[in-house]
């Protein structure tokens, strides 16, 4: 399977000269619903679809509880979820308190099997008009498709996804 992308022009608003750069923007190949995902798991495992839905919903509930307690969740070869914070810095240790936190989130770090699967994706350039690319990209991301990993010219990106 290929990960498709388009090239988009971006204005660097932080630059006083408002420089323009070109970046890759990944396109979604589609989206699978919770119901379809559970149906596929059901077929593979031989468990009733309702049982799979119940187990997955239970897993999500437990994950939410554990992350809200500050725990890191290890999901085997899939990866791990870790609660993280972003904070303002201070000149001294005394200046840095919980009041410096300006964002809380969850960081996902893919496991070995998921990393291998992503590394095996081929990268395919699509000639798509910008309006059409915006419709095709289900993620709604305006970050140029760079969700971590390599930022150079290497066309084999990988790495973690940070959801904060």
HELIX and SHEET records of a PDB file:
HELIX    1   1 UNK A   34  UNK A   45  1                                  12    
HELIX    2   2 UNK A   49  UNK A   68  1                                  20    
HELIX    3   3 UNK A   93  UNK A   95  5                                   3    
HELIX    4   4 UNK A   98  UNK A  100  5                                   3    
HELIX    5   5 UNK A  112  UNK A  119  1                                   8    
HELIX    6   6 UNK A  130  UNK A  136  1                                   7    
SHEET    1   A 3 UNK A  20  UNK A  27  0                                        
SHEET    2   A 3 UNK A   2  UNK A  11 -1                                        
SHEET    3   A 3 UNK A 122  UNK A 125  1                                        
SHEET    1   B 4 UNK A  73  UNK A  74  0                                        
SHEET    2   B 4 UNK A  79  UNK A  87 -1                                        
SHEET    3   B 4 UNK A 101  UNK A 110 -1                                        
SHEET    4   B 4 UNK A 161  UNK A 163 -1                                        
END                                                                             
